[in-house]
Amino acid sequence: MSALAFHPLLAGFGGAFEFIFHKQVSNVTGGHKVGGFEQVLELALRQIEVSALALAVSIVVAVPIGLYFGHKGTGEILAIGLGNASRAVPELAVIALVAAVIGVGLVTLTFALAVLGIPPILTNTFTGIRQVDRPTVDAARGIGMSEFDVLRKVEIPMAVPGIMSGIRTSSINIIATATIAPLAGVLTLGNFIINENVYGANGVLAGAIVVAIIALFFEFALAGLQRRLTSKGLRLQAQ
């Protein structure tokens, strides 16, 4: 029992949770206290705000494009290639480039995070629409449905799992990358992680823990939304 209590890993988590709930003195700030629930909550809410905003922009941009190309059956090179190319783009470089053009701040950060979030949503939306059973789509056209109705009533409902998979992936990527927001002039939980000299190892770990909690919250919320939007027939088929 005592061995577990004094295990370095457990001690580190203990210090991190102490940082989250109670202010601590920082020698770098001249003895002023840092951390504590109030500061952690403020930065966590800011992280949620910028992440949700960037995710919303990604969805608004990527989903319509993915639906259009998926329905038309064209643009596969664009959709798949963009998704693959996005993995090679350093997000810090995007922020630096946008900051040089339009300056730092929330707009810069939102744009940069949206650039990260768009490819997975676009790729998965396109793929989800293309994987819809073609005979079903042809049957819908055969009974006189318009192209818009085919998309709205047949393809989108059947592609919900694929579309939501892209959105869930993007949400995790955006939340994790939002930790570099302080470099764009927006304070998030990344402030604890980047400034170890001010907040110490406890602050770094505390920031990482809260970021992980936020990511899990988004994941469970979006998983619940996916289940709600997926038709009962598709849910039963997946079991």
C-alpha atoms as one frame of an Amber mdcrd trajectory, in Angstrom:
protein
   0.000   0.000   0.000   2.752   2.461   0.957   4.694   1.546  -2.183   1.709
   2.492  -4.314   1.139   5.680  -2.391   4.677   6.863  -3.058   4.912   5.678
  -6.636   6.308   8.600  -8.700   3.512   8.338 -11.286   0.778   8.468  -8.648
   2.569  11.301  -6.897   2.660  13.215 -10.166  -1.077  12.814 -10.694  -1.649
  13.823  -7.098   0.298  17.031  -7.677  -1.609  17.685 -10.892  -4.995  17.356
  -9.207  -3.751  19.571  -6.388  -2.842  22.161  -9.039  -6.326  21.909 -10.577
  -8.243  22.505  -7.373  -5.853  24.657  -5.326  -3.640  27.606  -6.218   0.093
  27.124  -5.863   2.948  29.546  -5.406   5.176  30.057  -8.439   8.693  31.321
  -7.874   8.842  32.646 -11.437   5.887  35.001 -10.872   7.432  36.570  -7.813
   5.556  34.462  -5.315   2.133  34.984  -6.886  -0.150  31.951  -6.881  -1.024
  30.138 -10.088  -3.450  27.385 -10.997  -6.502  26.617  -8.933 -10.014  25.743
 -10.034 -10.925  29.260 -11.183  -8.009  29.615 -13.591  -8.284  26.031 -14.827
 -12.014  26.444 -15.483 -11.457  29.729 -17.335  -8.862  28.217 -19.655 -10.890
  25.018 -20.093 -13.959  26.990 -21.179 -11.805  28.951 -23.608 -10.417  25.703
 -25.025 -13.949  24.349 -25.464 -15.039  27.597 -27.109 -12.271  27.722 -29.713
 -12.512  23.972 -30.368 -16.283  24.070 -30.880 -15.993  27.124 -33.138 -13.287
  25.545 -35.284 -15.211  22.258 -35.484 -18.360  24.114 -36.541 -16.450  25.890
 -39.317 -14.957  22.572 -40.444 -18.406  20.969 -40.595 -19.985  23.881 -42.468
 -17.204  23.826 -45.077 -16.465  20.097 -45.439 -19.854  18.371 -45.181 -21.566
  20.147 -48.125 -18.518  19.612 -50.345 -18.307  15.941 -49.358 -22.041  15.461
 -49.953 -21.875  17.103 -53.368 -18.892  15.147 -54.653 -20.084  11.924 -53.043
 -23.516  12.231 -54.636 -22.071  13.123 -58.036 -19.464  10.380 -57.784 -16.638
  12.737 -58.727 -13.788  14.440 -56.874 -12.375  11.291 -55.298  -8.809  12.453
 -55.865  -9.582  15.744 -54.131 -11.407  14.199 -51.165  -8.996  11.353 -50.486
  -5.861  13.259 -51.461  -6.721  16.187 -49.217  -7.228  13.853 -46.283  -3.850
  12.221 -46.831  -2.034  15.497 -47.475  -3.398  17.061 -44.278  -1.331  14.652
 -42.178   1.847  16.204 -43.569   0.914  19.827 -42.800   2.354  21.093 -39.480
  -0.374  22.989 -37.649   2.165  25.345 -36.119   3.260  26.311 -39.618  -0.347
  27.035 -40.588  -0.802  29.275 -37.547   2.453  31.088 -38.301   1.453  31.623
 -41.942  -2.051  32.875 -41.124  -0.728  35.057 -38.303   1.693  36.690 -40.727
  -1.179  37.516 -43.085  -4.067  38.500 -40.763  -2.407  38.732 -37.349  -2.891
  36.741 -34.162  -6.136  36.173 -32.280  -9.281  34.078 -32.342  -9.834  34.382
 -36.101  -6.322  33.149 -36.829  -6.696  30.242 -34.442 -10.136  29.266 -35.737
  -8.920  29.283 -39.331  -5.849  27.205 -38.522  -7.779  24.626 -36.486 -10.486
  24.427 -39.153  -7.801  23.653 -41.738  -6.871  20.697 -39.536 -10.492  19.623
 -39.069 -11.764  19.840 -42.645  -9.896  16.920 -44.337 -11.167  14.046 -42.115
 -14.752  15.309 -42.376 -14.529  15.805 -46.132 -12.945  12.412 -46.731 -15.359
  10.497 -44.498 -18.420  12.311 -45.841 -17.415  11.544 -49.415 -16.625   7.929
 -48.585 -19.809   7.510 -46.545 -22.006   8.707 -49.419 -20.187   6.562 -51.974
 -20.575   3.460 -49.816 -24.360   3.755 -49.745 -25.930   0.752 -51.480 -26.183
   1.743 -55.146 -29.268  -0.397 -55.963 -31.089   1.428 -53.155 -30.121   4.784
 -54.658 -31.171   3.646 -58.133 -34.502   2.433 -56.739 -35.102   5.848 -55.171
 -34.497   7.485 -58.522 -36.734   4.898 -60.163 -39.758   5.871 -58.083 -39.379
   9.495 -59.150 -37.341  11.074 -56.361 -35.432  14.214 -57.280 -31.661  14.218
 -56.877 -31.991  16.403 -53.802 -34.519  14.001 -52.253 -32.268  11.031 -53.035
 -29.452  12.765 -51.194 -31.597  13.972 -48.279 -33.821  10.938 -47.741 -31.615
   8.038 -48.813 -27.905   8.775 -48.983 -27.425  11.052 -45.964 -29.382   8.858
 -43.498 -27.423   5.793 -44.606 -24.085   7.650 -44.520 -24.513   9.070 -40.999
 -22.000   6.647 -39.375 -19.301   7.582 -41.897 -19.961  11.321 -41.672 -19.982
  11.279 -37.878 -16.783   9.248 -37.821 -15.038  12.079 -39.648 -16.509  14.688
 -37.314 -15.430  12.728 -34.235 -11.894  12.356 -35.594 -11.716  16.069 -36.351
 -12.971  17.000 -32.892 -10.163  15.079 -31.208  -7.552  16.555 -33.558  -8.823
  20.088 -32.993  -9.035  19.799 -29.201  -5.529  18.376 -28.955  -4.061  20.998
 -31.290  -5.840  23.867 -29.521  -3.188  23.517 -26.827  -0.876  25.576 -29.038
  -3.439  28.397 -29.087  -1.335  30.643 -26.792   1.143  30.949 -29.678  -1.699
  32.635 -31.609  -2.538  34.953 -28.742  -5.470  32.954 -27.330  -5.014  31.497
 -23.855  -6.231  27.924 -23.465  -5.107  24.980 -21.349  -2.017  24.951 -23.536
  -0.830  27.878 -21.452  -0.090  25.406 -18.637   1.586  22.953 -20.991   3.758
  25.416 -22.913   4.900  27.441 -19.903   6.359  24.752 -17.673   8.812  27.279
 -16.258   5.854  29.201 -14.782   3.432  26.423 -13.828   5.838  23.586 -13.185
   5.453  19.894 -13.966   2.177  19.796 -12.018   0.721  22.492 -14.272   1.819
  20.668 -17.431   0.220  17.410 -16.310  -2.892  19.200 -15.035  -3.360  20.855
 -18.429  -2.959  17.531 -20.209  -5.473  15.835 -17.899  -8.138  18.482 -18.440
  -7.565  18.439 -22.222  -8.069  14.653 -22.170 -11.295  15.077 -20.190 -12.597
  17.625 -22.707 -11.703  15.310 -25.598 -13.581  12.443 -23.940 -16.582  14.706
 -23.366 -16.679  15.655 -27.057 -16.224  12.021 -28.075 -19.073  10.724 -25.928
 -21.364  13.612 -26.898 -20.756  13.083 -30.618 -21.080   9.294 -30.245 -24.460
   9.859 -28.608 -25.474  12.215 -31.420 -24.357   9.651 -33.986 -26.468   6.976
 -32.360 -29.461   9.305 -32.284 -29.098  10.227 -35.953 -28.474   6.660 -37.151
 -31.621   4.808 -38.150 -32.654   1.829 -36.059 -32.226  -0.487 -39.038 -28.599
   0.498 -39.513 -27.919   0.133 -35.781 -29.339  -3.389 -35.807 -27.354  -4.249
 -38.959 -24.119  -3.148 -37.268 -24.680  -5.429 -34.269
